[in-house]
Amino acid sequence: MRYEPPANFEPEVVIRWKKDKHAAHHGGAWKIAYADFVTAMMAFFLLLWIIGATNEDQRKGIADYFTPTVIQMKNSGGSNGVMGGRSLETEPGAAPNAATRGKRPTPTSGGGGGGPLDAAVTSQDKATAPGNARKADEERFNKVERVANARLAGDPTLKGLKGQIRFVRTRDGLRIDIVERADFSMFASGTCVFTTEAEALVHAVARALRDTPNALTVRGHTDAVAYSKGDSNNWMLSTIRADATRRSLTRAGVDASRFRRIEGVADTDPFNPKDRMDPRNRRISVTLLYRAAEMPAA
């Protein structure tokens, strides 16, 4: 028997919308994650390039550039601040303003002794002993040399001038000689005006020196070529060039109060005694002094 719907029957239509799963992939979260990944890979390959393009000394210099000035931290038995109460320019050793907690020991007359107060005084004496101060100076000198060499190697404009910087240990400290050559002059002839390359060279040295607390001396040298202009001569020329170097170091961030002596010696201390006309005799010497020599006698 065939079913016949009523004449006024209207069928019910149900429409089901299917969600498009593909639309979820058009958000922005994956783009941020991908950008982070690409940045990390760039940093990784840059690190590999630096490792492959530098030698051991240069890597040490780069590492030292990003480390604090105080190389070695010692346990002083007390601290009243960040870095154990020391600043970057404080000698390694006991905290300078360490506060004593609890009951203070009372010194007694007669024999015995050896109490906490004696131990504290002995510890501070050892920290400021000349031997320890000299060792700290040697560590600073090594760091200055590494940082300066790394800066020269890392600057494309100064790579060709790396050989014009010489580091010499003397009884006074670390002497840094900035030496001229036949095709490189630090100053315009007969003046104290730096050439562009020489100014950049001095500033590279200044960046290695500025975080050290040691005092400085600057000495100017000339060759034996006779020079006379008005009242000026090689003595005057070497002196004003030494002072021009002091000003350049100061502009690059070296504290002006650290300079102890500025002098010019003309041609009396030649780099090459066998040829007093050698252009290498024209140079500037910056000496980083031992701090042990600045300590007052006991």
C-alpha positions as CSV (number, residue, x, y, z in Angstrom):
1,M,0.0,0.0,0.0
2,R,1.5,3.3,-1.0
3,Y,1.8,6.1,1.6
4,E,0.4,9.5,0.5
5,P,1.3,12.5,2.6
6,P,-1.4,15.0,3.5
7,A,-1.9,17.9,1.1
8,N,-0.6,20.5,3.6
9,F,2.5,18.5,4.6
10,E,5.8,20.5,4.6
11,P,9.0,18.5,5.2
12,E,11.4,19.7,7.9
13,V,14.9,20.5,6.6
14,V,17.9,20.2,8.9
15,I,21.1,21.8,7.8
16,R,24.3,20.7,9.5
17,W,27.4,23.0,9.0
18,K,30.7,21.1,9.1
19,K,33.6,23.0,10.8
20,D,36.6,23.5,8.7
21,K,39.6,22.3,10.7
22,H,42.0,23.9,8.2
23,A,41.1,27.4,9.5
24,A,42.8,26.7,12.8
25,H,46.2,26.8,11.1
26,H,45.8,30.4,10.1
27,G,46.5,31.8,13.6
28,G,49.6,33.8,14.6
29,A,51.1,31.6,17.4
30,W,53.2,29.4,15.1
31,K,54.7,32.5,13.5
32,I,56.1,33.6,16.8
33,A,57.5,30.2,17.6
34,Y,59.1,30.0,14.1
35,A,60.7,33.5,14.6
36,D,62.1,32.4,17.9
37,F,63.5,29.3,16.3
38,V,65.2,31.2,13.5
39,T,66.7,33.8,15.9
40,A,68.1,30.9,18.0
41,M,69.6,29.3,14.9
42,M,71.2,32.6,13.9
43,A,72.8,33.0,17.3
44,F,74.0,29.4,17.2
45,F,75.7,29.8,13.8
46,L,77.2,33.2,14.8
47,L,78.7,31.5,17.8
48,L,80.2,28.8,15.6
49,W,81.6,31.4,13.3
50,I,83.3,33.3,16.2
51,I,84.8,30.0,17.5
52,G,86.1,29.2,14.0
53,A,87.4,32.6,13.2
54,T,89.4,33.4,16.4
55,N,92.3,31.8,18.2
56,E,92.6,30.9,21.9
57,D,93.9,34.3,23.0
58,Q,91.2,36.2,21.1
59,R,88.5,34.0,22.6
60,K,89.9,34.7,26.1
61,G,89.9,38.4,25.4
62,I,86.3,38.3,24.2
63,A,85.3,36.3,27.3
64,D,87.2,38.8,29.6
65,Y,85.4,41.7,27.9
66,F,82.0,40.3,29.2
67,T,83.2,39.5,32.7
68,P,83.5,41.8,35.8
69,T,86.7,43.6,36.5
70,V,87.3,41.6,39.7
71,I,88.6,38.3,38.3
72,Q,88.8,36.3,41.5
73,M,86.4,36.6,44.5
74,K,87.7,35.5,47.9
75,N,85.8,34.5,51.0
76,S,86.4,37.3,53.5
77,G,84.3,35.9,56.3
78,G,81.7,38.6,56.0
79,S,79.8,40.8,53.5
80,N,77.5,43.7,53.7
81,G,76.4,44.2,50.1
82,V,76.5,42.9,46.6
83,M,79.8,41.4,45.6
84,G,80.8,40.9,49.2
85,G,80.9,44.6,50.0
86,R,83.4,45.3,47.2
87,S,83.2,47.6,44.2
88,L,84.8,46.8,40.9
89,E,87.8,49.1,41.8
90,T,88.4,47.6,45.3
91,E,91.4,45.4,45.8
92,P,90.5,41.7,46.1
93,G,90.2,40.7,49.8
94,A,88.1,41.4,52.7
95,A,84.9,43.5,52.4
96,P,85.9,47.2,53.0
97,N,83.0,48.0,55.4
98,A,82.3,44.6,56.9
99,A,80.1,45.0,60.0
100,T,80.7,42.8,63.1
101,R,77.6,41.2,64.4
102,G,77.0,40.1,68.0
103,K,79.2,40.9,71.0
104,R,82.5,42.5,70.1
105,P,85.6,40.6,71.4
106,T,87.4,42.5,74.2
107,P,91.2,42.5,73.9
108,T,92.9,41.4,77.0
109,S,96.3,42.3,78.4
110,G,99.1,39.9,78.9
111,G,99.6,36.7,77.0
112,G,97.2,34.5,75.1
113,G,95.4,36.4,72.4
114,G,94.7,34.7,69.1
115,G,91.0,35.4,69.5
116,P,88.4,36.4,66.7
117,L,89.7,40.0,66.7
118,D,93.3,38.9,66.1
119,A,92.1,36.5,63.3
120,A,90.1,39.3,61.6
121,V,93.1,41.8,61.7
122,T,95.5,39.1,60.4
123,S,93.1,38.2,57.5
124,Q,92.8,41.9,56.4
125,D,96.6,42.3,56.6
126,K,97.1,39.4,54.3
127,A,94.6,40.8,51.8
128,T,96.5,44.0,51.5
129,A,100.0,42.6,51.7
130,P,102.3,43.8,48.9
131,G,102.7,40.2,47.5
132,N,98.9,39.8,47.1
133,A,98.6,43.3,45.6
134,R,101.3,42.5,43.0
135,K,99.6,39.2,42.1
136,A,96.3,41.1,41.6
137,D,98.2,43.6,39.4
138,E,99.6,40.8,37.3
139,E,96.1,39.4,36.7
140,R,94.9,42.9,35.6
141,F,97.8,43.3,33.3
142,N,97.1,39.9,31.6
143,K,93.5,40.9,31.2
144,V,94.3,44.3,29.7
145,E,96.6,42.7,27.2
146,R,94.0,40.1,26.2
147,V,91.2,42.6,25.9
148,A,93.3,45.0,23.8
149,N,94.4,42.3,21.4
150,A,90.8,41.1,21.1
151,R,89.6,44.6,20.3
152,L,92.3,45.1,17.7
153,A,91.5,41.7,16.1
154,G,87.8,42.3,16.0
155,D,87.9,45.8,14.4
156,P,88.4,45.5,10.6
157,T,89.8,49.1,10.5
158,L,92.6,48.3,13.0
159,K,93.6,44.8,12.0
160,G,96.5,46.1,9.9
161,L,97.8,48.1,12.9
162,K,97.9,45.3,15.5
163,G,101.7,45.1,15.1
164,Q,102.0,48.8,16.2
165,I,100.9,47.9,19.8
166,R,103.6,46.3,22.0
167,F,103.2,45.1,25.6
168,V,106.3,45.2,27.7
169,R,106.6,44.3,31.4
170,T,108.9,46.7,33.3
171,R,109.8,47.2,36.9
172,D,107.1,49.9,37.1
173,G,104.3,47.9,35.6
174,L,102.8,47.1,32.1
175,R,104.1,49.4,29.4
176,I,102.0,49.7,26.2
177,D,104.0,51.2,23.3
178,I,102.1,52.6,20.3
179,V,104.8,52.7,17.6
180,E,104.9,54.4,14.3
181,R,106.3,53.0,11.1
182,A,107.3,54.2,7.6
183,D,103.7,54.0,6.3
184,F,101.9,54.8,9.6
185,S,102.2,58.1,11.5
186,M,100.3,58.8,14.7
187,F,100.5,62.6,14.3
188,A,100.5,65.1,11.5
189,S,104.1,66.2,10.9
190,G,105.4,68.6,13.6
191,T,102.1,68.7,15.4
192,C,100.2,66.9,18.2
193,V,97.1,66.3,16.1
194,F,96.2,62.6,15.9
195,T,95.6,60.9,12.5
196,T,92.2,59.1,12.3
197,E,93.8,55.6,12.6
198,A,96.0,56.6,15.5
199,E,93.0,58.1,17.4
200,A,91.1,54.8,16.9
201,L,94.1,52.9,18.1
202,V,94.4,55.0,21.3
203,H,90.7,54.6,22.0
204,A,91.0,50.8,21.7
205,V,93.8,50.8,24.3
206,A,91.7,53.1,26.5
207,R,88.7,50.7,26.5
208,A,91.1,48.0,27.9
209,L,92.5,50.3,30.5
210,R,89.4,52.2,31.8
211,D,88.1,49.5,34.1
212,T,91.4,49.0,36.0
213,P,92.2,51.1,39.2
214,N,95.9,51.3,38.5
215,A,97.6,54.7,38.0
216,L,99.0,55.7,34.6
217,T,102.0,57.5,33.1
218,V,102.4,58.7,29.5
219,R,105.7,59.3,27.8
220,G,106.3,60.8,24.3
221,H,109.2,59.9,22.1
222,T,110.6,61.3,18.8
223,D,113.3,60.2,16.4
224,A,116.5,62.1,15.9
225,V,115.3,64.2,12.9
226,A,116.0,67.8,13.8
227,Y,112.9,69.8,14.4
228,S,112.6,73.4,15.3
229,K,109.6,75.7,14.9
230,G,109.7,78.9,16.8
231,D,110.4,78.0,20.4
232,S,109.5,74.4,19.8
233,N,111.9,71.5,19.4
234,N,111.8,67.7,19.8
235,W,111.6,68.0,23.6
236,M,108.5,70.2,23.4
237,L,107.0,68.1,20.6
238,S,107.3,64.8,22.5
239,T,105.8,66.5,25.6
240,I,102.7,67.9,23.9
241,R,102.2,64.6,22.1
242,A,102.2,62.8,25.4
243,D,99.6,65.2,26.8
244,A,97.5,64.9,23.6
245,T,97.5,61.1,24.3
246,R,96.4,61.8,27.9
247,R,93.5,63.9,26.6
248,S,92.5,61.2,24.1
249,L,92.5,58.5,26.7
250,T,90.4,60.7,28.9
251,R,87.8,61.2,26.1
252,A,87.6,57.5,25.7
253,G,86.6,57.0,29.3
254,V,89.8,56.7,31.4
255,D,89.5,58.6,34.7
256,A,91.7,61.8,34.5
257,S,92.6,61.4,38.2
258,R,94.6,58.2,37.4
259,F,97.4,60.0,35.5
260,R,100.5,60.4,37.6
261,R,103.1,61.7,35.1
262,I,103.1,63.1,31.6
263,E,106.6,63.6,30.1
264,G,108.5,64.0,26.8
265,V,112.0,62.5,26.3
266,A,112.6,63.6,22.7
267,D,115.0,61.1,21.1
268,T,117.0,60.1,24.3
269,D,115.3,56.7,24.6
270,P,115.2,55.3,21.1
271,F,113.3,52.1,20.1
272,N,116.1,51.3,17.7
273,P,119.4,52.6,19.1
274,K,121.3,51.5,16.0
275,D,119.3,53.8,13.8
276,R,118.1,56.9,15.6
277,M,116.3,58.0,12.4
278,D,114.1,54.9,12.4
279,P,110.4,55.9,12.3
280,R,109.7,53.4,15.0
281,N,111.6,55.6,17.5
282,R,108.5,57.9,17.2
283,R,106.1,56.4,19.7
284,I,103.9,56.9,22.8
285,S,104.4,54.8,25.9
286,V,101.5,54.3,28.3
287,T,102.5,52.5,31.5
288,L,100.0,50.9,33.9
289,L,101.7,51.1,37.2
290,Y,101.8,48.5,39.9
291,R,99.5,49.4,42.7
292,A,101.9,47.8,45.2
293,A,104.2,50.7,44.6
294,E,101.5,53.2,45.6
295,M,101.1,51.6,49.1
296,P,102.6,53.6,52.0
297,A,105.6,52.1,53.7
298,A,104.8,50.3,57.0
